[in-house]
Amino acid sequence: MFLLNVSYSQNPAAVEPHIASHGAWVKQYVEAGVFVAAGPKRNGLGGVILAQVASRAQLDDILAQDSYVMTNVATYQIEEFDFKITQPEVAALKAV
């Protein structure tokens, strides 16, 4: 499991033209079951994505398709972790 902390590296005006394509990219991977959850930061300067992929290499391939990455308007801080304790509703996310 990976926690992606997305932060704008440019001013919001430079990011704005890429928001729709970034949103479509996120939706694509949510619908594919790769992104478990995603949403904007309350400060409006990025977002957070919870991703479930087999490897960091696979994640890097997915991130390379993001318009934010392709246009260099945001950066990703990536943390890999395993769920150990969860609410029953998300127990399937625990590492085996």
TIVO-2410 file (N, C-alpha, C; in nm, 3 decimals):
# residues 96
REC num residu      c1      c2      c3 atome chaine
REC   1      M   0.086  -0.117   0.000     N      A
REC   1      M   0.000   0.000   0.000    CA      A
REC   1      M   0.090   0.123   0.000     C      A
REC   2      F   0.048   0.225  -0.072     N      A
REC   2      F   0.126   0.348  -0.081    CA      A
REC   2      F   0.037   0.468  -0.048     C      A
REC   3      L   0.091   0.559   0.028     N      A
REC   3      L   0.027   0.687   0.056    CA      A
REC   3      L   0.099   0.792  -0.026     C      A
REC   4      L   0.024   0.860  -0.112     N      A
REC   4      L   0.082   0.962  -0.201    CA      A
REC   4      L   0.039   1.099  -0.153     C      A
REC   5      N   0.134   1.181  -0.116     N      A
REC   5      N   0.109   1.319  -0.076    CA      A
REC   5      N   0.147   1.408  -0.193     C      A
REC   6      V   0.047   1.462  -0.259     N      A
REC   6      V   0.068   1.544  -0.379    CA      A
REC   6      V   0.072   1.691  -0.338     C      A
REC   7      S   0.178   1.762  -0.377     N      A
REC   7      S   0.192   1.904  -0.344    CA      A
REC   7      S   0.221   1.983  -0.471     C      A
REC   8      Y   0.151   2.093  -0.487     N      A
REC   8      Y   0.178   2.179  -0.602    CA      A
REC   8      Y   0.320   2.233  -0.593     C      A
REC   9      S   0.392   2.228  -0.704     N      A
REC   9      S   0.526   2.285  -0.709    CA      A
REC   9      S   0.526   2.417  -0.786     C      A
REC  10      Q   0.412   2.452  -0.840     N      A
REC  10      Q   0.392   2.579  -0.911    CA      A
REC  10      Q   0.274   2.651  -0.846     C      A
REC  11      N   0.254   2.776  -0.881     N      A
REC  11      N   0.140   2.848  -0.823    CA      A
REC  11      N   0.010   2.790  -0.878     C      A
REC  12      P  -0.100   2.807  -0.803     N      A
REC  12      P  -0.227   2.747  -0.844    CA      A
REC  12      P  -0.272   2.784  -0.985     C      A
REC  13      A  -0.238   2.903  -1.031     N      A
REC  13      A  -0.276   2.943  -1.167    CA      A
REC  13      A  -0.208   2.855  -1.272     C      A
REC  14      A  -0.087   2.810  -1.244     N      A
REC  14      A  -0.015   2.721  -1.337    CA      A
REC  14      A  -0.071   2.579  -1.332     C      A
REC  15      V  -0.126   2.540  -1.219     N      A
REC  15      V  -0.182   2.406  -1.201    CA      A
REC  15      V  -0.321   2.397  -1.263     C      A
REC  16      E  -0.398   2.502  -1.255     N      A
REC  16      E  -0.540   2.503  -1.294    CA      A
REC  16      E  -0.569   2.441  -1.430     C      A
REC  17      P  -0.491   2.468  -1.535     N      A
REC  17      P  -0.522   2.407  -1.665    CA      A
REC  17      P  -0.512   2.254  -1.666     C      A
REC  18      H  -0.451   2.196  -1.565     N      A
REC  18      H  -0.428   2.051  -1.561    CA      A
REC  18      H  -0.519   1.978  -1.462     C      A
REC  19      I  -0.604   2.052  -1.392     N      A
REC  19      I  -0.689   1.991  -1.290    CA      A
REC  19      I  -0.786   1.889  -1.350     C      A
REC  20      A  -0.851   1.922  -1.459     N      A
REC  20      A  -0.949   1.830  -1.519    CA      A
REC  20      A  -0.883   1.700  -1.565     C      A
REC  21      S  -0.769   1.710  -1.632     N      A
REC  21      S  -0.704   1.588  -1.680    CA      A
REC  21      S  -0.649   1.506  -1.563     C      A
REC  22      H  -0.599   1.573  -1.461     N      A
REC  22      H  -0.553   1.502  -1.341    CA      A
REC  22      H  -0.671   1.429  -1.277     C      A
REC  23      G  -0.784   1.497  -1.266     N      A
REC  23      G  -0.904   1.435  -1.207    CA      A
REC  23      G  -0.951   1.313  -1.285     C      A
REC  24      A  -0.945   1.321  -1.418     N      A
REC  24      A  -0.983   1.207  -1.502    CA      A
REC  24      A  -0.887   1.090  -1.481     C      A
REC  25      W  -0.760   1.121  -1.466     N      A
REC  25      W  -0.657   1.018  -1.440    CA      A
REC  25      W  -0.684   0.951  -1.306     C      A
REC  26      V  -0.712   1.029  -1.203     N      A
REC  26      V  -0.743   0.973  -1.071    CA      A
REC  26      V  -0.866   0.884  -1.081     C      A
REC  27      K  -0.970   0.932  -1.145     N      A
REC  27      K  -1.094   0.855  -1.158    CA      A
REC  27      K  -1.069   0.722  -1.229     C      A
REC  28      Q  -0.988   0.724  -1.332     N      A
REC  28      Q  -0.954   0.602  -1.406    CA      A
REC  28      Q  -0.897   0.495  -1.313     C      A
REC  29      Y  -0.807   0.537  -1.226     N      A
REC  29      Y  -0.742   0.440  -1.139    CA      A
REC  29      Y  -0.825   0.406  -1.016     C      A
REC  30      V  -0.917   0.491  -0.976     N      A
REC  30      V  -1.013   0.455  -0.872    CA      A
REC  30      V  -1.104   0.346  -0.927     C      A
REC  31      E  -1.156   0.369  -1.047     N      A
REC  31      E  -1.246   0.272  -1.109    CA      A
REC  31      E  -1.177   0.138  -1.136     C      A
REC  32      A  -1.046   0.141  -1.160     N      A
REC  32      A  -0.969   0.018  -1.184    CA      A
REC  32      A  -0.933  -0.054  -1.054     C      A
REC  33      G  -0.961   0.010  -0.939     N      A
REC  33      G  -0.931  -0.051  -0.810    CA      A
REC  33      G  -0.788  -0.030  -0.764     C      A
REC  34      V  -0.714   0.052  -0.834     N      A
REC  34      V  -0.574   0.079  -0.796    CA      A
REC  34      V  -0.567   0.186  -0.688     C      A
REC  35      F  -0.643   0.294  -0.705     N      A
REC  35      F  -0.651   0.398  -0.603    CA      A
REC  35      F  -0.771   0.365  -0.514     C      A
REC  36      V  -0.744   0.347  -0.386     N      A
REC  36      V  -0.847   0.310  -0.290    CA      A
REC  36      V  -0.927   0.433  -0.249     C      A
REC  37      A  -0.859   0.545  -0.236     N      A
REC  37      A  -0.923   0.670  -0.196    CA      A
REC  37      A  -0.836   0.785  -0.245     C      A
REC  38      A  -0.901   0.898  -0.272     N      A
REC  38      A  -0.828   1.016  -0.318    CA      A
REC  38      A  -0.909   1.140  -0.288     C      A
REC  39      G  -0.839   1.249  -0.265     N      A
REC  39      G  -0.909   1.375  -0.243    CA      A
REC  39      G  -0.813   1.490  -0.227     C      A
REC  40      P  -0.867   1.612  -0.240     N      A
REC  40      P  -0.784   1.730  -0.229    CA      A
REC  40      P  -0.750   1.764  -0.085     C      A
REC  41      K  -0.638   1.830  -0.067     N      A
REC  41      K  -0.603   1.885   0.064    CA      A
REC  41      K  -0.696   2.003   0.092     C      A
REC  42      R  -0.728   2.024   0.214     N      A
REC  42      R  -0.816   2.134   0.249    CA      A
REC  42      R  -0.755   2.270   0.220     C      A
REC  43      N  -0.622   2.277   0.213     N      A
REC  43      N  -0.558   2.405   0.183    CA      A
REC  43      N  -0.560   2.436   0.033     C      A
REC  44      G  -0.608   2.341  -0.049     N      A
REC  44      G  -0.621   2.363  -0.193    CA      A
REC  44      G  -0.490   2.355  -0.269     C      A
REC  45      L  -0.384   2.307  -0.208     N      A
REC  45      L  -0.253   2.307  -0.272    CA      A
REC  45      L  -0.200   2.167  -0.301     C      A
REC  46      G  -0.291   2.074  -0.329     N      A
REC  46      G  -0.251   1.938  -0.360    CA      A
REC  46      G  -0.357   1.841  -0.317     C      A
REC  47      G  -0.315   1.717  -0.292     N      A
REC  47      G  -0.410   1.614  -0.253    CA      A
REC  47      G  -0.339   1.494  -0.194     C      A
REC  48      V  -0.420   1.393  -0.163     N      A
REC  48      V  -0.369   1.269  -0.106    CA      A
REC  48      V  -0.437   1.153  -0.178     C      A
REC  49      I  -0.358   1.051  -0.210     N      A
REC  49      I  -0.409   0.932  -0.276    CA      A
REC  49      I  -0.359   0.810  -0.200     C      A
REC  50      L  -0.447   0.714  -0.180     N      A
REC  50      L  -0.411   0.586  -0.122    CA      A
REC  50      L  -0.413   0.485  -0.236     C      A
REC  51      A  -0.297   0.427  -0.266     N      A
REC  51      A  -0.283   0.339  -0.382    CA      A
REC  51      A  -0.245   0.197  -0.340     C      A
REC  52      Q  -0.308   0.099  -0.403     N      A
REC  52      Q  -0.278  -0.041  -0.376    CA      A
REC  52      Q  -0.226  -0.103  -0.505     C      A
REC  53      V  -0.094  -0.117  -0.513     N      A
REC  53      V  -0.029  -0.174  -0.631    CA      A
REC  53      V   0.074  -0.277  -0.585     C      A
REC  54      A   0.118  -0.360  -0.679     N      A
REC  54      A   0.210  -0.469  -0.645    CA      A
REC  54      A   0.352  -0.421  -0.616     C      A
REC  55      S   0.393  -0.310  -0.678     N      A
REC  55      S   0.532  -0.268  -0.661    CA      A
REC  55      S   0.546  -0.117  -0.681     C      A
REC  56      R   0.659  -0.066  -0.635     N      A
REC  56      R   0.691   0.075  -0.656    CA      A
REC  56      R   0.709   0.103  -0.805     C      A
REC  57      A   0.765   0.009  -0.878     N      A
REC  57      A   0.784   0.026  -1.023    CA      A
REC  57      A   0.650   0.042  -1.094     C      A
REC  58      Q   0.552  -0.037  -1.054     N      A
REC  58      Q   0.419  -0.024  -1.112    CA      A
REC  58      Q   0.359   0.112  -1.079     C      A
REC  59      L   0.376   0.156  -0.955     N      A
REC  59      L   0.326   0.287  -0.915    CA      A
REC  59      L   0.394   0.397  -0.997     C      A
REC  60      D   0.525   0.388  -1.015     N      A
REC  60      D   0.597   0.488  -1.093    CA      A
REC  60      D   0.546   0.496  -1.236     C      A
REC  61      D   0.512   0.381  -1.295     N      A
REC  61      D   0.455   0.380  -1.430    CA      A
REC  61      D   0.321   0.451  -1.435     C      A
REC  62      I   0.240   0.431  -1.331     N      A
REC  62      I   0.109   0.497  -1.323    CA      A
REC  62      I   0.127   0.647  -1.304     C      A
REC  63      L   0.217   0.687  -1.215     N      A
REC  63      L   0.239   0.830  -1.188    CA      A
REC  63      L   0.291   0.903  -1.311     C      A
REC  64      A   0.367   0.835  -1.395     N      A
REC  64      A   0.420   0.898  -1.516    CA      A
REC  64      A   0.309   0.941  -1.612     C      A
REC  65      Q   0.189   0.886  -1.595     N      A
REC  65      Q   0.075   0.921  -1.680    CA      A
REC  65      Q  -0.003   1.042  -1.629     C      A
REC  66      D   0.029   1.089  -1.510     N      A
REC  66      D  -0.044   1.201  -1.449    CA      A
REC  66      D  -0.003   1.332  -1.515     C      A
REC  67      S  -0.102   1.412  -1.554     N      A
REC  67      S  -0.073   1.540  -1.618    CA      A
REC  67      S   0.006   1.632  -1.526     C      A
REC  68      Y  -0.012   1.620  -1.395     N      A
REC  68      Y   0.066   1.702  -1.302    CA      A
REC  68      Y   0.215   1.668  -1.313     C      A
REC  69      V   0.245   1.540  -1.326     N      A
REC  69      V   0.385   1.496  -1.338    CA      A
REC  69      V   0.440   1.536  -1.475     C      A
REC  70      M   0.361   1.511  -1.580     N      A
REC  70      M   0.407   1.539  -1.716    CA      A
REC  70      M   0.437   1.687  -1.738     C      A
REC  71      T   0.366   1.775  -1.665     N      A
REC  71      T   0.386   1.919  -1.682    CA      A
REC  71      T   0.466   1.982  -1.568     C      A
REC  72      N   0.510   1.896  -1.474     N      A
REC  72      N   0.594   1.941  -1.364    CA      A
REC  72      N   0.530   2.051  -1.279     C      A
REC  73      V   0.400   2.034  -1.250     N      A
REC  73      V   0.333   2.133  -1.165    CA      A
REC  73      V   0.308   2.083  -1.024     C      A
REC  74      A   0.342   1.955  -0.999     N      A
REC  74      A   0.323   1.899  -0.865    CA      A
REC  74      A   0.431   1.793  -0.840     C      A
REC  75      T   0.454   1.769  -0.712     N      A
REC  75      T   0.548   1.665  -0.672    CA      A
REC  75      T   0.475   1.564  -0.584     C      A
REC  76      Y   0.528   1.444  -0.580     N      A
REC  76      Y   0.471   1.338  -0.499    CA      A
REC  76      Y   0.569   1.297  -0.390     C      A
REC  77      Q   0.523   1.296  -0.267     N      A
REC  77      Q   0.596   1.234  -0.156    CA      A
REC  77      Q   0.527   1.099  -0.137     C      A
REC  78      I   0.602   0.991  -0.146     N      A
REC  78      I   0.544   0.857  -0.147    CA      A
REC  78      I   0.594   0.778  -0.027     C      A
REC  79      E   0.498   0.722   0.046     N      A
REC  79      E   0.530   0.637   0.162    CA      A
REC  79      E   0.467   0.501   0.140     C      A
REC  80      E   0.546   0.395   0.151     N      A
REC  80      E   0.492   0.260   0.143    CA      A
REC  80      E   0.467   0.210   0.286     C      A
REC  81      F   0.353   0.146   0.307     N      A
REC  81      F   0.320   0.097   0.440    CA      A
REC  81      F   0.224  -0.021   0.429     C      A
REC  82      D   0.205  -0.089   0.540     N      A
REC  82      D   0.109  -0.199   0.550    CA      A
REC  82      D   0.006  -0.165   0.656     C      A
REC  83      F  -0.121  -0.185   0.625     N      A
REC  83      F  -0.225  -0.173   0.727    CA      A
REC  83      F  -0.211  -0.291   0.823     C      A
REC  84      K  -0.216  -0.265   0.950     N      A
REC  84      K  -0.213  -0.371   1.051    CA      A
REC  84      K  -0.342  -0.374   1.132     C      A
REC  85      I  -0.397  -0.255   1.156     N      A
REC  85      I  -0.520  -0.243   1.233    CA      A
REC  85      I  -0.616  -0.157   1.151     C      A
REC  86      T  -0.739  -0.207   1.135     N      A
REC  86      T  -0.837  -0.132   1.057    CA      A
REC  86      T  -0.976  -0.147   1.117     C      A
REC  87      Q  -1.066  -0.065   1.072     N      A
REC  87      Q  -1.207  -0.086   1.096    CA      A
REC  87      Q  -1.249  -0.210   1.016     C      A
REC  88      P  -1.350  -0.282   1.060     N      A
REC  88      P  -1.391  -0.403   0.987    CA      A
REC  88      P  -1.424  -0.378   0.840     C      A
REC  89      E  -1.477  -0.262   0.809     N      A
REC  89      E  -1.517  -0.230   0.672    CA      A
REC  89      E  -1.399  -0.226   0.573     C      A
REC  90      V  -1.279  -0.206   0.623     N      A
REC  90      V  -1.162  -0.197   0.534    CA      A
REC  90      V  -1.057  -0.303   0.569     C      A
REC  91      A  -1.099  -0.409   0.634     N      A
REC  91      A  -1.005  -0.513   0.676    CA      A
REC  91      A  -0.936  -0.579   0.558     C      A
REC  92      A  -0.995  -0.579   0.441     N      A
REC  92      A  -0.934  -0.642   0.324    CA      A
REC  92      A  -0.804  -0.569   0.283     C      A
REC  93      L  -0.783  -0.448   0.331     N      A
REC  93      L  -0.663  -0.373   0.297    CA      A
REC  93      L  -0.541  -0.412   0.379     C      A
REC  94      K  -0.560  -0.489   0.483     N      A
REC  94      K  -0.448  -0.531   0.567    CA      A
REC  94      K  -0.350  -0.615   0.488     C      A
REC  95      A  -0.222  -0.599   0.516     N      A
REC  95      A  -0.119  -0.680   0.451    CA      A
REC  95      A  -0.133  -0.825   0.495     C      A
REC  96      V  -0.106  -0.912   0.405     N      A
REC  96      V  -0.118  -1.055   0.436    CA      A
REC  96      V   0.009  -1.103   0.503     C      A
***
